[in-house]
Amino acid sequence: MHSSKSLFLTIDQGGHASRALVYDMHGDVVANCSAALTTRHPHAHFVEHDAQALLNSIRQSLLDVFNELGERAKHIEAAGLATQRSNIVCWDKHSGEALSPVISWQDTRGHEWLAKLNLDREDIHKTTGLFPSAHYGASKIRWCLDNLEAVKKARQDGRLCCGPMSSFIVHHLIDSRPNLADPVSASRTLLWHLHRKDWDQHLLDRFEIARDILPACVPTRHQYGDLKINDYTIPLTLVTGDQSAAMYAYGQLQYDTAYVNAGTGAFVSRPSGYALTYARRLLTSVIYSNEEESQYVMEGTVNGAGSAIEWLQSQMPVTDLWQQLPHWLDEITNPPLFLNGVSGLAAPYWLSEFETELEYGAEPAANYVAVIESIVFLLHANVQEMMKFASHPEQLQITGGLAKLDGLCQRLADLTRLPVYRPVECEATARGTAYLIAEKPRQWPESQHGVWFKPVNNAILDTRFLLWEQAMLQRMRKQEESDG
């Protein structure tokens, strides 16, 4: 049983930084430290992090947060880890040495190899909840096995482990050096059976990946082992994915709500409880499990959210962008159409290679608004698809860094015809992780003091969405004809 003094440590490993936060039983942050992480783009389609630098950033954030806590650190009862779900890495299962970079979910270096496999999309969808895509782990692992000499040598010597980045992190943080895979990250590899909750032998054979190089599958809530930080020993009892954790930020899931989390990518999820619900062009995702049960969502994904803004910044740099964006979103109502293929086109279209198109003749301000609109349009397309297979949600709840933009939230409300609720605290991953570590305490505060964006009639935006949708479909047909 937890006491009023109980504290819970969350490790939130993201694309730009590693964060360590400590929460109390009331959902309040009592310590918060972060360490920056660099992203590398060595070639087209390559997105990666240095594995040792990533570990160092986690360790630095942990040391800093314990120094900030001081004597209060003795009240930390348990820890949890949340990571980006589709990142993978290869390592030496004995020494822990990284044998590859951390390959990001945004990385699509294996797309040509994957396309040649001619996989059965429906079978993949039924088995894994996913669709064949180079964003997921299988093609990344296969690329490492085929192209990295250190990986080949470790395989020959029986020392190789490949798998989710979360497994690599756990291997290094836990004193006993386990090789374990949580279900949320394992399910993002294209190798994990959604029903059996383990690696699928048919898919392993299809991708020519041996079971013995993968970590063992365990539930989200599990005794992973002990963290040793300074003079403290803290059990790691939970490992999950960032998007999954974010849904629990304000307590139990609300089944009349669709949850949007908009950061580097944007994701919209509709809880289905303990039932597996399939939609023709959406994902079915596990978001939590213990020894007895699992919880699932229907999920739509947008690859080019914050990453699309970063892409435009590289093409058209603007100083003080985030200070100017709110004003631009208020003032500019007729920007150019932006066909957003940054990091590949995910749900509900599923094209790993989609040529991004931007009208460069426009002013920078209009182009940035166009990028924001494209994120809203893609989210709306996913919500529309969701409504074909489930009851209409009563509202959307939005979190993540992009949720701070009022203009994005209002456009989303107007287009979907649904009220959009933004909690006071938009950084949801760490909070949701803490709620799960603390074993879903009843006194966890619900979000009651946020902002509601009520839908209003916006004929201009409705028309622009239809024009955008037509332009997207025309481009897709053109690409299909050229590929065929």
C-alpha positions as CSV (number, residue, x, y, z in Angstrom):
1,M,0.0,0.0,0.0
2,H,1.2,3.5,-0.8
3,S,1.4,6.3,1.7
4,S,0.8,10.0,1.5
5,K,4.5,10.4,1.1
6,S,4.9,7.9,-1.7
7,L,6.7,9.2,-4.8
8,F,7.0,7.7,-8.3
9,L,9.9,8.1,-10.8
10,T,9.1,8.3,-14.5
11,I,11.7,8.2,-17.2
12,D,10.4,9.7,-20.5
13,Q,12.8,9.1,-23.3
14,G,11.8,11.2,-26.4
15,G,13.3,12.3,-29.7
16,H,14.8,15.5,-28.4
17,A,15.6,14.8,-24.8
18,S,15.5,12.3,-21.9
19,R,13.4,13.5,-18.9
20,A,13.2,12.2,-15.4
21,L,10.2,13.4,-13.4
22,V,9.0,12.5,-9.9
23,Y,5.3,12.6,-9.0
24,D,3.5,12.3,-5.7
25,M,0.2,10.4,-5.0
26,H,-1.8,13.4,-6.1
27,G,-0.3,13.7,-9.6
28,D,1.8,16.7,-8.8
29,V,5.4,17.0,-10.1
30,V,7.9,17.3,-7.3
31,A,11.1,17.1,-9.4
32,N,11.8,17.5,-13.1
33,C,15.1,17.3,-15.0
34,S,16.0,16.7,-18.6
35,A,19.1,16.2,-20.8
36,A,19.1,17.0,-24.5
37,L,19.6,14.4,-27.2
38,T,20.8,15.0,-30.8
39,T,19.1,13.4,-33.8
40,R,21.2,12.4,-36.8
41,H,20.2,12.3,-40.5
42,P,23.3,10.7,-42.2
43,H,21.5,9.8,-45.4
44,A,18.1,10.2,-47.0
45,H,15.5,8.1,-45.1
46,F,17.9,7.7,-42.2
47,V,17.0,9.0,-38.7
48,E,18.9,7.9,-35.8
49,H,20.5,8.6,-32.4
50,D,23.9,7.6,-31.0
51,A,23.0,4.8,-28.5
52,Q,25.6,5.7,-25.9
53,A,24.6,9.4,-26.0
54,L,21.0,8.3,-25.5
55,L,22.0,6.3,-22.4
56,N,24.1,9.1,-21.1
57,S,21.2,11.5,-21.4
58,I,19.0,9.2,-19.4
59,R,21.6,8.8,-16.7
60,Q,22.2,12.5,-16.5
61,S,18.5,13.3,-16.1
62,L,18.3,10.7,-13.3
63,L,21.3,12.0,-11.4
64,D,20.0,15.5,-11.7
65,V,16.5,14.7,-10.5
66,F,17.9,12.8,-7.5
67,N,20.1,15.7,-6.6
68,E,17.1,18.0,-6.9
69,L,15.1,15.7,-4.6
70,G,17.7,15.3,-1.9
71,E,16.4,13.5,1.2
72,R,12.9,13.1,-0.4
73,A,14.4,10.5,-2.8
74,K,13.9,7.9,-0.1
75,H,10.2,8.0,-0.6
76,I,10.4,6.8,-4.3
77,E,8.6,3.5,-4.3
78,A,8.8,2.5,-7.9
79,A,9.9,3.6,-11.4
80,G,8.6,3.4,-14.9
81,L,9.9,4.0,-18.4
82,A,8.1,5.4,-21.5
83,T,9.8,5.5,-24.9
84,Q,9.1,6.1,-28.5
85,R,7.5,2.8,-29.6
86,S,9.1,1.9,-32.9
87,N,12.7,2.7,-32.3
88,I,15.1,-0.3,-32.4
89,V,18.7,-1.0,-31.5
90,C,21.1,-4.0,-31.6
91,W,23.4,-4.8,-28.7
92,D,25.7,-7.4,-27.2
93,K,23.5,-9.4,-24.8
94,H,26.4,-10.1,-22.5
95,S,28.4,-6.8,-22.4
96,G,25.5,-4.5,-23.3
97,E,27.6,-2.8,-26.0
98,A,25.5,-1.1,-28.7
99,L,26.2,-2.7,-32.1
100,S,24.0,-0.3,-34.0
101,P,22.7,3.3,-33.6
102,V,19.2,3.7,-32.2
103,I,17.2,3.7,-35.4
104,S,14.2,6.1,-35.0
105,W,10.6,5.3,-35.8
106,Q,10.9,8.1,-38.4
107,D,13.6,6.1,-40.3
108,T,12.5,4.3,-43.5
109,R,15.8,3.0,-44.8
110,G,14.3,-0.4,-45.3
111,H,11.3,0.6,-47.4
112,E,12.6,-0.7,-50.7
113,W,13.5,-4.1,-49.2
114,L,10.1,-4.3,-47.4
115,A,8.2,-3.5,-50.6
116,K,9.8,-6.4,-52.5
117,L,8.5,-8.9,-49.9
118,N,5.0,-8.4,-51.2
119,L,3.5,-9.1,-47.8
120,D,-0.2,-10.0,-47.3
121,R,-1.5,-6.7,-45.8
122,E,-4.7,-8.2,-44.4
123,D,-2.8,-11.1,-42.7
124,I,-0.3,-8.7,-41.2
125,H,-3.1,-6.4,-40.0
126,K,-5.0,-9.3,-38.3
127,T,-1.9,-10.7,-36.7
128,T,-0.1,-7.5,-35.5
129,G,-2.7,-4.7,-35.7
130,L,-0.3,-2.9,-38.0
131,F,0.3,-2.6,-41.8
132,P,3.6,-3.3,-43.5
133,S,5.7,-0.2,-43.1
134,A,9.4,0.6,-42.8
135,H,8.5,2.8,-39.8
136,Y,8.1,-0.4,-37.7
137,G,11.0,-2.5,-36.4
138,A,11.2,-5.6,-38.6
139,S,12.8,-3.9,-41.7
140,K,15.2,-1.9,-39.4
141,I,16.4,-5.1,-37.6
142,R,16.7,-6.8,-41.0
143,W,18.8,-3.9,-42.3
144,C,21.2,-4.2,-39.3
145,L,21.6,-7.9,-39.8
146,D,22.4,-7.4,-43.5
147,N,24.6,-4.3,-43.3
148,L,26.4,-4.0,-40.0
149,E,29.6,-6.1,-39.5
150,A,29.4,-5.8,-35.7
151,V,25.9,-7.2,-35.8
152,K,26.9,-10.1,-38.1
153,K,29.8,-11.0,-35.9
154,A,27.8,-10.9,-32.7
155,R,25.2,-13.2,-34.4
156,Q,27.8,-15.7,-35.3
157,D,29.2,-15.7,-31.8
158,G,25.8,-16.0,-30.1
159,R,26.0,-12.6,-28.4
160,L,23.4,-10.7,-30.4
161,C,20.2,-9.1,-29.1
162,C,18.0,-7.0,-31.3
163,G,14.8,-5.3,-30.5
164,P,12.9,-2.3,-29.1
165,M,14.9,0.6,-27.8
166,S,13.1,0.2,-24.5
167,S,14.6,-3.3,-24.1
168,F,18.1,-1.9,-24.6
169,I,17.5,0.9,-22.1
170,V,16.2,-1.6,-19.5
171,H,19.2,-3.8,-20.1
172,H,21.5,-0.9,-19.1
173,L,19.5,0.6,-16.3
174,I,18.7,-2.7,-14.4
175,D,21.4,-4.2,-12.2
176,S,20.7,-7.8,-13.4
177,R,21.0,-6.8,-17.1
178,P,17.8,-8.5,-18.4
179,N,16.7,-8.8,-22.0
180,L,13.0,-8.1,-21.9
181,A,10.4,-6.6,-24.2
182,D,7.3,-4.8,-23.1
183,P,4.2,-5.4,-25.3
184,V,3.7,-1.8,-26.4
185,S,7.1,-1.6,-28.0
186,A,7.2,-5.3,-29.1
187,S,3.9,-4.8,-30.9
188,R,5.6,-2.0,-33.0
189,T,8.0,-4.4,-34.7
190,L,5.7,-6.2,-37.1
191,L,6.9,-9.4,-35.4
192,W,4.5,-9.6,-32.4
193,H,1.2,-11.5,-32.3
194,L,-1.5,-9.3,-30.9
195,H,-3.6,-12.2,-29.6
196,R,-0.8,-14.5,-28.3
197,K,1.2,-11.6,-26.9
198,D,4.5,-13.1,-28.0
199,W,6.7,-13.1,-31.1
200,D,5.0,-14.7,-34.1
201,Q,7.0,-17.6,-35.7
202,H,5.4,-17.1,-39.1
203,L,6.4,-13.5,-39.3
204,L,9.9,-14.2,-37.9
205,D,10.4,-16.7,-40.7
206,R,9.0,-14.3,-43.3
207,F,11.5,-11.6,-42.2
208,E,14.3,-14.2,-41.6
209,I,14.8,-13.0,-38.0
210,A,15.6,-15.7,-35.4
211,R,13.7,-15.8,-32.2
212,D,16.8,-16.3,-30.1
213,I,18.1,-12.8,-30.9
214,L,15.0,-11.1,-29.6
215,P,14.3,-10.2,-25.9
216,A,11.7,-12.2,-24.0
217,C,8.1,-10.8,-24.0
218,V,6.6,-9.7,-20.7
219,P,3.6,-7.5,-19.7
220,T,3.6,-3.7,-19.4
221,R,3.4,-4.1,-15.6
222,H,6.2,-6.5,-14.6
223,Q,9.0,-6.8,-12.2
224,Y,11.8,-5.8,-14.6
225,G,14.4,-5.5,-11.9
226,D,16.1,-2.8,-9.7
227,L,17.5,0.6,-10.7
228,K,20.6,1.6,-8.6
229,I,20.8,5.4,-8.4
230,N,23.2,6.9,-5.9
231,D,22.5,4.9,-2.7
232,Y,18.9,4.0,-3.7
233,T,17.5,0.8,-5.1
234,I,14.2,1.3,-6.9
235,P,12.1,-1.4,-8.6
236,L,11.3,-0.8,-12.2
237,T,7.7,-2.0,-12.4
238,L,6.4,-0.6,-15.7
239,V,7.7,-0.1,-19.3
240,T,5.4,1.3,-22.0
241,G,5.3,3.6,-25.0
242,D,4.9,7.4,-25.0
243,Q,1.6,7.5,-26.9
244,S,0.1,4.7,-24.8
245,A,1.1,6.4,-21.5
246,A,-0.2,9.8,-22.6
247,M,-3.8,8.4,-22.6
248,Y,-3.7,7.8,-18.9
249,A,-2.4,11.2,-17.9
250,Y,-5.7,12.1,-16.2
251,G,-6.7,8.8,-14.9
252,Q,-9.0,6.1,-16.2
253,L,-9.7,6.1,-19.9
254,Q,-13.0,7.6,-21.1
255,Y,-14.7,5.5,-23.7
256,D,-16.6,8.4,-25.2
257,T,-13.4,10.3,-25.9
258,A,-10.9,10.1,-28.8
259,Y,-7.4,11.0,-27.5
260,V,-5.0,13.1,-29.6
261,N,-1.4,13.5,-28.8
262,A,0.5,15.8,-31.1
263,G,4.3,16.0,-30.9
264,T,6.9,14.9,-33.4
265,G,4.2,12.7,-34.8
266,A,0.5,13.1,-34.1
267,F,-1.7,10.2,-33.0
268,V,-5.5,9.8,-32.4
269,S,-6.7,6.8,-30.4
270,R,-10.1,5.5,-29.5
271,P,-10.2,3.2,-26.5
272,S,-11.9,-0.2,-27.1
273,G,-11.3,-1.6,-23.6
274,Y,-10.4,-5.3,-23.5
275,A,-11.7,-5.9,-27.0
276,L,-9.6,-6.0,-30.2
277,T,-11.4,-3.7,-32.7
278,Y,-10.2,-3.6,-36.3
279,A,-10.6,-0.8,-38.8
280,R,-9.7,-1.3,-42.5
281,R,-7.1,1.5,-42.6
282,L,-6.3,2.1,-38.9
283,L,-4.1,0.4,-36.4
284,T,-5.2,-1.8,-33.5
285,S,-2.8,-1.2,-30.7
286,V,-2.2,-2.6,-27.2
287,I,-1.7,0.2,-24.7
288,Y,-1.4,-1.6,-21.3
289,S,-1.2,-5.1,-20.0
290,N,-0.6,-7.0,-16.7
291,E,-0.6,-10.7,-16.0
292,E,-4.4,-10.9,-16.3
293,E,-5.6,-8.5,-19.0
294,S,-4.7,-6.1,-21.8
295,Q,-6.3,-2.9,-23.0
296,Y,-6.5,-1.8,-26.6
297,V,-7.2,1.2,-28.9
298,M,-8.1,1.9,-32.5
299,E,-5.3,4.2,-33.6
300,G,-4.6,6.6,-36.4
301,T,-1.1,8.0,-37.0
302,V,0.3,11.2,-38.6
303,N,4.0,11.0,-39.1
304,G,4.6,14.6,-40.2
305,A,3.5,16.7,-37.2
306,G,6.3,18.5,-35.3
307,S,8.7,16.8,-37.7
308,A,6.9,18.6,-40.6
309,I,7.5,21.9,-38.8
310,E,11.1,21.0,-38.4
311,W,11.3,20.1,-42.0
312,L,10.0,23.5,-43.0
313,Q,12.4,25.2,-40.6
314,S,15.3,23.5,-42.4
315,Q,13.9,24.8,-45.8
316,M,12.7,28.2,-44.6
317,P,14.3,29.2,-41.3
318,V,12.3,31.6,-39.1
319,T,13.5,33.1,-35.9
320,D,11.2,33.1,-32.9
321,L,8.9,30.7,-34.8
322,W,6.9,29.5,-31.8
323,Q,6.3,33.1,-30.6
324,Q,5.0,34.0,-34.1
325,L,2.9,30.9,-34.9
326,P,-0.1,31.8,-32.7
327,H,-0.5,35.2,-34.4
328,W,-0.1,33.7,-37.9
329,L,-2.8,31.1,-37.2
330,D,-5.2,33.8,-36.1
331,E,-4.5,36.0,-39.1
332,I,-4.0,33.7,-42.1
333,T,-7.1,31.9,-43.2
334,N,-6.2,31.0,-46.8
335,P,-2.7,29.6,-46.9
336,P,-1.4,27.3,-49.7
337,L,-2.2,23.6,-49.5
338,F,0.6,21.5,-48.1
339,L,0.7,17.9,-49.2
340,N,2.4,16.5,-46.1
341,G,4.6,13.5,-46.8
342,V,7.2,14.3,-44.1
343,S,8.5,11.0,-42.7
344,G,6.1,9.1,-45.0
345,L,2.3,9.1,-45.2
346,A,0.7,6.9,-42.4
347,A,-3.0,6.4,-41.6
348,P,-5.3,6.3,-43.3
349,Y,-3.3,6.4,-46.6
350,W,-0.2,4.2,-45.9
351,L,2.4,5.3,-48.4
352,S,6.0,5.2,-47.1
353,E,7.1,7.2,-50.0
354,F,5.0,10.3,-50.7
355,E,6.4,13.4,-52.3
356,T,5.9,16.5,-50.0
357,E,4.6,19.5,-51.9
358,L,4.7,23.1,-50.7
359,E,4.0,26.3,-52.6
360,Y,7.2,28.1,-52.1
361,G,6.0,31.3,-53.7
362,A,3.9,32.1,-50.6
363,E,5.2,34.1,-47.7
364,P,6.9,32.0,-44.9
365,A,4.1,32.8,-42.5
366,A,1.5,31.3,-44.8
367,N,3.6,28.2,-45.4
368,Y,3.9,27.5,-41.7
369,V,0.1,27.9,-41.3
370,A,-0.3,25.5,-44.3
371,V,1.8,22.9,-42.4
372,I,-0.3,23.2,-39.3
373,E,-3.4,22.9,-41.4
374,S,-2.1,19.7,-43.0
375,I,-1.7,18.2,-39.5
376,V,-5.3,19.1,-38.7
377,F,-6.4,17.7,-42.0
378,L,-4.6,14.4,-41.5
379,L,-6.0,14.0,-38.0
380,H,-9.5,14.8,-39.3
381,A,-9.1,12.1,-42.0
382,N,-8.2,9.6,-39.2
383,V,-11.2,10.6,-37.1
384,Q,-13.5,10.2,-40.1
385,E,-12.1,6.7,-40.7
386,M,-12.5,5.9,-37.0
387,M,-16.2,6.8,-37.1
388,K,-16.8,4.2,-39.8
389,F,-16.0,1.4,-37.3
390,A,-17.0,2.7,-33.9
391,S,-19.6,5.0,-32.3
392,H,-18.9,8.7,-32.7
393,P,-16.9,10.1,-29.8
394,E,-18.4,12.8,-27.7
395,Q,-15.2,14.9,-27.7
396,L,-11.5,14.9,-28.4
397,Q,-8.8,15.4,-25.8
398,I,-5.6,16.9,-27.0
399,T,-2.1,16.8,-25.4
400,G,1.5,17.1,-26.6
401,G,3.6,20.1,-27.6
402,L,1.5,21.2,-30.6
403,A,-1.6,21.2,-28.4
404,K,-0.4,24.6,-27.0
405,L,-1.4,26.2,-30.3
406,D,-5.0,27.5,-30.0
407,G,-5.3,27.8,-33.7
408,L,-4.6,24.2,-34.2
409,C,-7.1,23.1,-31.6
410,Q,-9.9,25.4,-32.9
411,R,-9.4,24.2,-36.5
412,L,-9.6,20.6,-35.2
413,A,-12.8,21.3,-33.4
414,D,-14.3,23.1,-36.4
415,L,-13.4,20.4,-38.9
416,T,-14.4,17.4,-36.8
417,R,-17.5,19.1,-35.4
418,L,-16.4,17.8,-32.0
419,P,-15.5,19.8,-28.9
420,V,-11.8,19.6,-28.2
421,Y,-10.5,19.7,-24.6
422,R,-7.0,20.7,-23.8
423,P,-5.9,20.0,-20.2
424,V,-3.8,22.5,-18.3
425,E,-0.8,20.2,-18.5
426,C,-0.2,19.2,-22.1
427,E,2.9,17.1,-21.5
428,A,1.0,13.8,-20.9
429,T,3.5,11.0,-21.3
430,A,5.3,11.3,-18.0
431,R,2.0,12.0,-16.1
432,G,0.3,8.9,-17.6
433,T,3.4,6.8,-16.8
434,A,3.3,7.9,-13.1
435,Y,-0.4,7.1,-12.9
436,L,0.3,3.5,-14.0
437,I,3.3,3.1,-11.8
438,A,1.2,4.2,-8.8
439,E,-1.3,1.5,-9.7
440,K,-4.1,3.8,-10.9
441,P,-4.8,5.6,-7.6
442,R,-8.4,6.9,-7.1
443,Q,-7.2,10.3,-5.9
444,W,-5.4,11.0,-9.2
445,P,-6.7,14.4,-10.4
446,E,-9.0,14.5,-13.4
447,S,-8.4,17.4,-15.7
448,Q,-11.1,19.9,-14.9
449,H,-9.4,23.3,-15.4
450,G,-8.3,23.1,-19.0
451,V,-9.7,24.9,-22.1
452,W,-12.6,23.8,-24.3
453,F,-12.6,24.6,-28.0
454,K,-16.2,24.5,-29.2
455,P,-16.8,23.8,-32.9
456,V,-18.1,26.7,-35.0
457,N,-19.2,26.8,-38.6
458,N,-16.0,27.3,-40.7
459,A,-17.0,27.0,-44.4
460,I,-13.6,28.2,-45.6
461,L,-11.8,25.4,-43.7
462,D,-14.3,22.8,-44.8
463,T,-13.7,23.8,-48.4
464,R,-10.0,23.8,-48.0
465,F,-10.1,20.3,-46.5
466,L,-12.0,19.0,-49.5
467,L,-9.5,20.7,-51.9
468,W,-6.6,19.2,-49.9
469,E,-8.1,15.8,-49.9
470,Q,-8.6,15.9,-53.7
471,A,-5.0,17.0,-54.2
472,M,-3.7,14.2,-51.9
473,L,-5.7,11.6,-53.8
474,Q,-4.6,12.9,-57.2
475,R,-0.9,12.8,-56.1
476,M,-1.4,9.3,-54.7
477,R,-2.9,8.1,-58.0
478,K,-0.1,9.7,-60.0
479,Q,2.5,8.0,-57.8
480,E,0.8,4.7,-58.2
481,E,0.7,5.0,-62.0
482,S,4.4,6.0,-62.1
483,D,5.3,3.1,-59.8
484,G,3.2,0.7,-61.8
